């Protein structure tokens, strides 16, 4: 049974195909692995959020350990020192909120860099034929690609936030962080999840429109930055603060204010939240339409 | 599904792209074995493959693949676990390694992680990519890329393999390797292979059956041996003593036996036997009456190319 040119024979597969093979996870992992293939971009994109997270974690740790040390001395001076420390280092919930907002930008960078080619490259080389000639549906494909982009958001935003929250939890005496400021944990998760979800959808939606990764990258990052500039400018020129809703940053700032309560609510809070819905729905519809075209190969 | 039933059946398949009719009422039955789907560029071959996989929807007509209807979602997904597809285009992500690509596509078909990796190595070995498997695809030659595409089509051990122009862009060595693999799959491994190509020698070399597609319809279908054996009434004859026979005497003897002379050259003749003759008896009677000896007979076999060209010419003439 050996063909003349073969060094190996064909071996039939004796096993069984899995009933539920978790195809989105397979697709996502394939995209993630490709993302890490180039080491320099990964180093450059992951270093800032890591350093940022470590700095905040140290700050949170100091906030508790020093306060505990000063507090153990007792007396009026100790109370004064404790409030000075609190003023200097801020309260932990505020620190976490600030960190989340700051890291969101790093997450945007990483997600656009790694996610821009996820669908554009498939379109350029026609890899969609390989995927859709297998039992991969449109939903499976989108879910797989989406999880792949979201992973980079988790690494640059959610995981560092978890590190800080964990530090605060473990460093606080008698679990005081959990008892007094524990609400910040679900707030941080909600904020990070919303940012990751919106940016993943945006990046994939724009990636599905073009056939070049570089164009998708410019489109994704450019649309966020240019629309932010336009929104700010137009709101000033036309004296219409509602136009700020065109900016993804402004919309998330409104979400953060609503969630963490560390800033006063913007008067246009509701409009800004509507802007957030638009930032999600428009790319999602684009993505759905484009992937439908890729699934039915004309 | 009945084991003897055709793996692919199509009835009245129509597919249009705007004003262009890619398929026009295509009727097809693909038996088990290696089948060549032959046709000039633009005949509708790739469109047919995509319809069979459910990558395209037909405008009219029905098709079944391994007894399932690709228009139904559940059937379509099942078909794709039973069919391996090798697309025509490049379509390989350049930064992945061969083994990663094949294993990932295996897992997407439904193999477990361990099975996918084992199968990836097995099919890469089979496709002679054993040393290249850990290299990124961007460093592969065209032949290696084609064999990698074949490997990914085989990773889940499908019953039916659809190959779209597998020898495209290959040098003679690469082409021979690919055709050997295709022939081995069909003849030794029990796969049904639908080889879609415009290269007649590829079909002649590897396929048992052929389906000729032209302008979106099947123009000819049958076993390669039957199609190329249809001209068996024409015979090349090697003789002894023919040079001493006068043309007039030969003509008279041939006429008497109802045999038509095509060419005469030294001791060789090419003749056409009477349509109702079941043996070469007529030729021996010619030899006896003209006075020469027959030393050898070789029935003329039509090449697939002749059959192809004649069919195309007939179709064009009819149009």
Boltz contact constraints between the chains, C-beta under 6 A:
constraints:
  - contact:
      token1: [A, 1]
      token2: [B, 188]
      max_distance: 6.0
  - contact:
      token1: [A, 3]
      token2: [B, 180]
      max_distance: 6.0
  - contact:
      token1: [A, 3]
      token2: [B, 184]
      max_distance: 6.0
  - contact:
      token1: [A, 5]
      token2: [B, 177]
      max_distance: 6.0
  - contact:
      token1: [A, 5]
      token2: [B, 180]
      max_distance: 6.0
  - contact:
      token1: [A, 8]
      token2: [B, 125]
      max_distance: 6.0
  - contact:
      token1: [A, 8]
      token2: [B, 126]
      max_distance: 6.0
  - contact:
      token1: [A, 10]
      token2: [B, 126]
      max_distance: 6.0
  - contact:
      token1: [A, 10]
      token2: [B, 189]
      max_distance: 6.0
  - contact:
      token1: [A, 11]
      token2: [B, 122]
      max_distance: 6.0
  - contact:
      token1: [A, 12]
      token2: [B, 157]
      max_distance: 6.0
  - contact:
      token1: [A, 13]
      token2: [B, 157]
      max_distance: 6.0
  - contact:
      token1: [A, 15]
      token2: [B, 115]
      max_distance: 6.0
  - contact:
      token1: [A, 17]
      token2: [B, 81]
      max_distance: 6.0
  - contact:
      token1: [A, 17]
      token2: [B, 110]
      max_distance: 6.0
  - contact:
      token1: [A, 18]
      token2: [B, 110]
      max_distance: 6.0
  - contact:
      token1: [A, 18]
      token2: [B, 112]
      max_distance: 6.0
  - contact:
      token1: [A, 21]
      token2: [B, 110]
      max_distance: 6.0
  - contact:
      token1: [A, 23]
      token2: [B, 108]
      max_distance: 6.0
  - contact:
      token1: [A, 26]
      token2: [B, 107]
      max_distance: 6.0
  - contact:
      token1: [A, 26]
      token2: [B, 108]
      max_distance: 6.0
  - contact:
      token1: [A, 30]
      token2: [B, 104]
      max_distance: 6.0
  - contact:
      token1: [A, 34]
      token2: [B, 95]
      max_distance: 6.0
  - contact:
      token1: [A, 37]
      token2: [B, 95]
      max_distance: 6.0
  - contact:
      token1: [A, 125]
      token2: [B, 90]
      max_distance: 6.0
  - contact:
      token1: [A, 125]
      token2: [B, 91]
      max_distance: 6.0
  - contact:
      token1: [A, 126]
      token2: [B, 89]
      max_distance: 6.0
  - contact:
      token1: [A, 126]
      token2: [B, 91]
      max_distance: 6.0
  - contact:
      token1: [A, 127]
      token2: [B, 91]
      max_distance: 6.0
  - contact:
      token1: [A, 127]
      token2: [B, 93]
      max_distance: 6.0
  - contact:
      token1: [A, 129]
      token2: [B, 87]
      max_distance: 6.0
  - contact:
      token1: [A, 129]
      token2: [B, 91]
      max_distance: 6.0
  - contact:
      token1: [A, 130]
      token2: [B, 91]
      max_distance: 6.0
  - contact:
      token1: [A, 133]
      token2: [B, 53]
      max_distance: 6.0
  - contact:
      token1: [A, 133]
      token2: [B, 85]
      max_distance: 6.0
  - contact:
      token1: [A, 134]
      token2: [B, 80]
      max_distance: 6.0
  - contact:
      token1: [A, 134]
      token2: [B, 108]
      max_distance: 6.0
  - contact:
      token1: [A, 134]
      token2: [B, 109]
      max_distance: 6.0
  - contact:
      token1: [A, 135]
      token2: [B, 77]
      max_distance: 6.0
  - contact:
      token1: [A, 135]
      token2: [B, 80]
      max_distance: 6.0
  - contact:
      token1: [A, 135]
      token2: [B, 81]
      max_distance: 6.0
  - contact:
      token1: [A, 136]
      token2: [B, 108]
      max_distance: 6.0
  - contact:
      token1: [A, 297]
      token2: [B, 50]
      max_distance: 6.0
  - contact:
      token1: [A, 297]
      token2: [B, 55]
      max_distance: 6.0
